[in-house]
Amino acid sequence: MTSIFQRAMGADFERLHPCIRQRFSVGLDSGEACVGHGVMDEVLHGRGWVRPFLALGASRNILLPRAGRKIPFTIENVPYRDSHGRETVTFVRTFRFPDGPRRFDATMIHSPGRGCVVDYLGTHQHLATDLHFSADPTGALIIRSGEHRFREGPLDTRVPALLAGDALVRETYDDAADRFRIEVRVTNRRFGFLFGYRGSFTAAYTPATAPGPGLRPVREEARA
């Protein structure tokens, strides 16, 4: 019984904290979905020139155009089989800013051909990013982004490194507080920090059913 994340990590999966293993065991085999509720202590973005790009991405639920502190947060991880027959897990993150909610949507598959998890970003899966998962010595989960690819109709192109955002995610489990803690930073090799957030949340597990309205992307990309 393995999830897409177990398949990507192999034996390294067993080095994760048990609560993180449970969260990333969500899948069709486990028959479970996971919903997390918490607060992001900080949501940050880079210099002013970054904001138009974040706003453009936000039109398709990619990235966040707002900054703030103590922002209520929900993450919904629901497994399903997509229209191309692939096991998929939603990563729909909702940030409830004072002026209204903002979403950062992703759906993930395991690609044996690429040897990693592929993260499709946004409502239309135009951007596909390789994600590399590992466990650090403390049992934390580390996720690093790799190559980015843009797909629209016949267009299939690699995003140049100078234009891409490099993501680094660290998720831990705080036994004393009985909460997950997460820190996300997205940077550009030339321009530096783009955006990020850090905070904590609790998780609840329910039997997996078909994703509710708005959780599946509008368009599902066949190319990994």
PyMOL commands that set and color helices and strands:
alter all, ss='L'
color gray80, all
select helices_A, chain A and resi 4-15+18-23+48-58
alter helices_A, ss='H'
color red, helices_A
select strands_A, chain A and resi 32-45+68-77+79-81+87-97+100-111+116-121+127-135+141-152+155-158+166-174+179-188+192-207
alter strands_A, ss='S'
color yellow, strands_A
deselect
rebuild
show_as cartoon
